[in-house]
Amino acid sequence: MFGHGLTKLQPAYVEDVGEAVGQVLQGSEERMILECGGSRVYSYEELLRAIAREAQLRPIFVPVPFAAWHALSRVLEILPSPPITRHQVALMQVDNVQSPTMPGFEQLGISPHSVEEIVETMLRGH
C-alpha cells in the first residue's frame, strides 16, 4: 500500500464522466471547467478495503513508505512499459478530491455511481 494509505481520493466512474462531457458539449457555447468527483471521498486504504469487500477478498495491506516507492519506480522506469512511474508515486502523495467551490456532477444533474456499485456490477458481469 502506498504510504500509510491516508491519501484522499474521490474516484469517478468513467461513464459518469462521459455523460458530463457529453452534456457540456451539447450545451451552451460557454466554456466550463468541471471537477467531477465520485459519490464519496475515501482514504486510499478505505478505497482498497471497499473494493476488497465487494470482491469478497480479505487482503493484508502492508504500508510501504513513499521513499521505497520512489526508489522502486526509478528502477522500473528503465523498462519499456514500467508497471509504476515516479509520477504516479508523486500523485499518490497528494489528495485528489473535488473542490467544494467548483461545479461538478451535481450542477449537471448527474448522480455519480458509487465505487461499491460499479465493482458489484463488474463482478456480476464476469
N, C-alpha and C positions, 0 to 999 in steps of 0.2 A: 504494500500500500504506500502511496506517495506520502512521505512525512508521517504525521500522526492522523491523517485523514480529516483535517479541520478545514480545508479549503471549501468555501461555499460555492455551490453550483445550482443552477436553475435550468435544467435541461428542457428543451422544447422539442416536441415531436416534429419531424421533418414535414409531414403533411399539413400540420397546423401552420408552419412557416410558409409552406407553399400556398396555402389558402390566403394568408395575409398578403403575400406578394401579389397574388392574382387580384385581390380586391384593390390594392393600391394602384396596380397597373390599369385596371378598368375604371378607376375613379377619376378624380379631378386631375388637371394638368399640374397642379401644385406638387412640388417635391415634398416628400415626407420621410423623416427619419424615425424608424421604429426600433424599439428594443423588445424583442419577443422572448420573454422568459416563460418557462413552463408553469404548471399549476402550483408548484411548491419549491421552496428553497431547501436544499439538502446540504449537509456536510458531505464531503467525499465518502467518508466511512458510512454515513447513513444511506447514501445512494447505492453503494456496493451491497449493503445489507438488505435494502429493499429489493434489489434485483435478485439477490440470492434467495430471499424469502419467496418471491413469486415463482422462482425456478425450483423451489423445494430443495435447495442446496444448503449445506452447513459449512461454508468455508472458514478457514482460520486466517485472519488478517494479521499480517506481520508488518508493523511500521518500519519503513526503510527511510533513513534520513535523506533529505534532498541532496546533500553533498554526494552521497553514494549514487543517486540517480544521475546527477550531473556528470560524474566520472564515467559511469557506465554509458551514458548517451554519447559522450565524446568518443569513446572507443568504438561504439556501434555505428557511428556516422561514417566510418570508412566503408561500410557495406553498401552495395548498390541500392538496396531497399531496407534501410535500418528500421527495426521494429519500434524504436523510440528515438527522438531527436532532442537536442538540448533546448530547442524552442518549445517543444511540448512539455518538457520538465519545467521550464520557466513559467509557462501558462498555468501549470498545476499549483504554482505557489501564489497565484493571485485569485481572489474571489471573482466569480463570473456570474453576476446576478443582474437582473433588470433594475435600472434606476427608477425610483418611485416618481420621478419628475418627467420621465419620457413616455410618450404614447407607446402602446403595445397592443396585444391581442384584444384587450378589453375595449379599446377605442374602436375596434373594427367589429365588435360583436362576436368575437371568436372565444369560445370557452376551451382553453387548451386541455388536451388529454393528459392524464397523469402517467408517470413512468410505470406505475404498477399496472395500469390498464393496458398500456402498449406491450409490456413484457408478457402479460397474460395472453393477449391476442397473438403475439408472435409464437409463444409456446404452443398454443392451441392449434396453430396452423402447421406445426411441424410434428 
